[in-house]
């Protein structure tokens, strides 16, 4: 069972403070954090294009590496326990980072890791990577994924079509480039942007 950290409220307030009123996305030095623009952080989707830290032996230490604010005591990590404290109602959370869909196998409960943390926080589905990912291949795959989502495809079909598109258009057809991304949760519905 995940323990709830009392320090999460200041961390979430710090993240919400990074929100840009004119945009639904906030770009930090380490990546992209969707906080819903003027809306609450429960928008249709959230995308993290950052670094991921994961160790199957210690799944509670899994984290996303965000921008560290030098004027804050915040360490710049969004850790497993902090994620579970978020109140999300996102249809989709995309984790375009290394090792974000792996973790420790916990019997019938499944994999204990970052993807599970976002599901526990209320996300309906999570796209994450099973191993280290290559930057340009990930960018190409994610652009195709969001393009297919924008065409009204359900999440699972959009990810499949993005992988097929990558295979058709890239010289790097090795599965190491296109296969790490997997969908956890409900992939049967499209996203309404």
C-alpha positions, -999 to +999 in steps of 0.1 A: +000+000+000+012+035-009+018+059+020+004+094+016+030+121+020+020+153+039+044+173+019+025+169-014+003+200-011+032+225-013+047+205-042+014+206-061+010+243-054+045+248-067+036+229-099+004+248-103+024+280-099+042+271-131+009+273-151+007+297-180-027+314-183-026+316-221-017+280-227-027+246-216+009+235-215+038+247-194+073+241-207+101+239-182+138+233-189+133+196-185+101+191-205+064+196-208+039+196-180+002+200-188-017+216-160-048+224-179-042+261-186-069+281-169-087+248-160-079+225-131-052+199-136-080+174-146-080+181-183-085+155-210-048+147-210-014+153-195+019+149-212+052+146-196+082+147-219+109+145-192+134+121-178+120+091-158+138+073-130+128+038-121+141+008-101+120-023-100+135-032-066+123+001-052+091+012-071+082+039-045+114+057-055+103+060-092+101+097-103+098+121-132+126+146-133+110+181-137+127+215-136+143+224-102+135+258-090+166+274-075+145+296-053+127+267-038+135+237-016+118+215-041+141+189-055+125+189-090+114+153-088+077+142-090+079+110-071+056+080-070+040+089-037+035+125-047+018+114-079-006+092-060-016+123-040-027+142-071-064+144-079-066+137-116-095+129-139-075+129-170-085+105-198-049+101-207-015+107-192+014+103-216+049+097-201+073+101-230+103+092-208+125+062-201+112+033-179+079+049-171+058+017-176+080-007-158+084-015-121+080-043-096+055-071-104+032-072-074+013-105-082-023-100-092-020-062-085+002-058-116+032-036-120+040-011-092+056+019-109+049+054-124+021+043-146+003+028-116+009+060-096-010+080-122-038+054-124-041+056-086-042+094-089-073+091-111-060+089-147-081+066-169-051+055-190-014+060-191+011+056-220+046+048-208+078+032-219+090-002-208+127+006-213+151+035-222+138+055-252+157+074-279+148+111-282+141+116-319+123+083-323+101+092-293+093+126-307+083+112-340+062+085-324+044+109-301+037+134-329+020+105-348+002+093-317-013+127-310-021+132-347-041+100-346-058+110-314-067+143-330-084+123-358-108+108-332-091+074-329-093+056-295-061+056-275-051+020-282-057+024-320-039+057-320-008+042-304-009+012-327-012+035-358+016+057-345+039+026-343+029+015-378+035+050-391+069+050-375+078+017-392+067+030-426+085+063-424+117+056-404+150+041-413+153+027-378+128-001-378+143-020-349+117-025-321+140-008-297+129+025-312+091+020-316+081-008-293+088+005-257+055+024-254+026+007-240-009+017-229-021+008-194-058+013-184-088+021-207-077+024-243-111+020-258-122+056-259-111+086-280-099+118-264-121+149-267-098+179-271 
